[in-house]
Amino acid sequence: MQNGRVRIFMEKNKQQILKWQEVKKDIEIRIILSELKAGERLPTSREIIEQYSVANVTAIKVLQALYKEGIIMKSGKTATYCVKPLITTTLKKKYMNELKQDAEKIIAQAKIINADYEDVKPIFDLVDEYRKDLDSGK
């Protein structure tokens, strides 16, 4: 059973992710992974509705948020969107910062519950496995 402090800490750090934020994040990750490249047409609002099973208002909000952040740009009157060049580095930095913040939360939670090395070793193993993949060029 969790003690009260841990439960309160975990509740305070939970983030409610709305559907439009999930879709936006997925599109950003597709850009980072070069599934969507600079200059390519992005999914239209209709395609977003079909691909993600969301309402029209959600698809429009996703595109507006991406445009507002400078991740996409409008291409003429056709309402198609293109990825701005060099945005991938910015997105990678954004997500690396989020990962760092998540890691800091995990460490803080481990400290609250007085976790020992054996408790956190699986996390270190994941990081070490990723480092090996990077070193081998995967």
ChimeraX attribute file (.defattr): number of C-alpha atoms within 10 A of each C-alpha:
attribute: neighborCount
match mode: 1-to-1
recipient: residues
	/A:1	4
	/A:2	8
	/A:3	9
	/A:4	9
	/A:5	12
	/A:6	16
	/A:7	12
	/A:8	11
	/A:9	14
	/A:10	14
	/A:11	10
	/A:12	9
	/A:13	10
	/A:14	8
	/A:15	8
	/A:16	7
	/A:17	8
	/A:18	10
	/A:19	15
	/A:20	20
	/A:21	15
	/A:22	13
	/A:23	20
	/A:24	20
	/A:25	16
	/A:26	13
	/A:27	20
	/A:28	22
	/A:29	17
	/A:30	14
	/A:31	20
	/A:32	18
	/A:33	12
	/A:34	11
	/A:35	12
	/A:36	18
	/A:37	19
	/A:38	18
	/A:39	14
	/A:40	14
	/A:41	16
	/A:42	20
	/A:43	17
	/A:44	16
	/A:45	22
	/A:46	13
	/A:47	12
	/A:48	21
	/A:49	17
	/A:50	13
	/A:51	11
	/A:52	15
	/A:53	11
	/A:54	16
	/A:55	16
	/A:56	14
	/A:57	11
	/A:58	21
	/A:59	24
	/A:60	17
	/A:61	17
	/A:62	22
	/A:63	25
	/A:64	15
	/A:65	15
	/A:66	19
	/A:67	17
	/A:68	11
	/A:69	10
	/A:70	12
	/A:71	22
	/A:72	23
	/A:73	21
	/A:74	15
	/A:75	12
	/A:76	8
	/A:77	6
	/A:78	8
	/A:79	11
	/A:80	16
	/A:81	22
	/A:82	20
	/A:83	23
	/A:84	17
	/A:85	13
	/A:86	11
	/A:87	17
	/A:88	21
	/A:89	10
	/A:90	12
	/A:91	17
	/A:92	16
	/A:93	11
	/A:94	11
	/A:95	15
	/A:96	12
	/A:97	12
	/A:98	12
	/A:99	12
	/A:100	11
	/A:101	12
	/A:102	13
	/A:103	13
	/A:104	12
	/A:105	15
	/A:106	15
	/A:107	13
	/A:108	14
	/A:109	17
	/A:110	16
	/A:111	12
	/A:112	13
	/A:113	12
	/A:114	10
	/A:115	12
	/A:116	10
	/A:117	10
	/A:118	8
	/A:119	10
	/A:120	13
	/A:121	11
	/A:122	11
	/A:123	13
	/A:124	11
	/A:125	11
	/A:126	11
	/A:127	12
	/A:128	12
	/A:129	12
	/A:130	13
	/A:131	13
	/A:132	12
	/A:133	11
	/A:134	10
	/A:135	9
	/A:136	8
	/A:137	7
	/A:138	8
